[in-house]
Amino acid sequence: MTDMSYTTSTSGKGVGKIALRWGLYIMLGLFALFYLMPLFVMLTTSLKSLEEIRTGDLISLPREVTLDAWRTAWSGACTGIQCEGVRPYFWNSVLIAIPAVMISTLIGALNGYVVAQWRFKGANLFFALMLFGCFIPFQVVLLPMARMLGLMGLAGTIPGLIFVHVIYGLGFTTLFFRNYYVSIPAELTKAAKVDGAGFFRVFWSIFLPLSLPIIVVTVIWQFTQIWNDFLFGVSFSQAGTQPVTVALNNIVNSTTGVKAYNVDMAAAIIAALPTLLVYVVAGKYFVRGLTAGSVKG
């Protein structure tokens, strides 16, 4: 009798765990559907004609799939509604983001390496000032940065925007690399010094090969921040050097002719695709890299 009661109790607990697990899955699925609903509406709207958008349901699938809105959003083929595409601005963003990410990552790695492993006088103050830079709002640096770009002859240019993003991103990149490098035993640096290795030799031969997780974190962070930036792009660019976010704002806020919601949605998806792809491809490495240096420091 006791064995039967124990078996029944154990079976009941097993059923309860399964029910709880499935309930959790269903709840997470509903949250995912709710979160992805705007993206679904954007995608379906971009595949519809304007006539279908005006007469159809917002969340309904397109009765007839058309890519005209995507062609107009990308190349700017005039249809009497929209005449400017995002293609040149998209490549401007590529030209801005890639060099800025590479330069800020390399300088941040060197800064983090110095602060974490080479204890010079004032290292803590240097790091505190770099960290303080992470919390300065964009709006505070607009006028000083505009003045500096003017003095350097970089106002309204792509190199000027690269310079702005490198400077503003150094606080974050230094923070990431410093927190990662403090978890690497200092004995490695001491042993390398004993063997005659200098500053750059230690960095290139020991620290940089161990830095892949935090490099992934920094690249994803910086690329996302730079690609999605609007304020710096609209403040420090001019016609011909504007990034894709500025072009997207111009398209969406266009008041000439009939409002082309399908073109707006297609342009928004095109502008968001690079960062979306980066997170889909390397999202798991981003989480691993963030936790890699959390044991020490």
Secondary structure, DSSP 8 states (H G I E B T S, - for coil): -HHHHHHHHHHHHHHHHHHHHHHHHHHHHHHHHHHHHHHHHHHHHHTS-HHHHHHS-TTS--SS---HHHHHHHH----SS----SHHHHHHHHHHHHHHHHHHHHHHHHHHHHHHH---TTHHHHHHHHHHHTTS-HHHHHHHHHHHHHHHT-TTSHHHHHHHHHHHHHHHHHHHHHHHHTTS-HHHHHHHHHTT--HHHHIIIIIGGG-HHHHHHHHHHHHHHHHH--HHHHHS--TTT--HHHHHHHHHT--SSS--HHHHHHHHHHHHHHHHHHHHHHHHHHHHHHHHT-S--
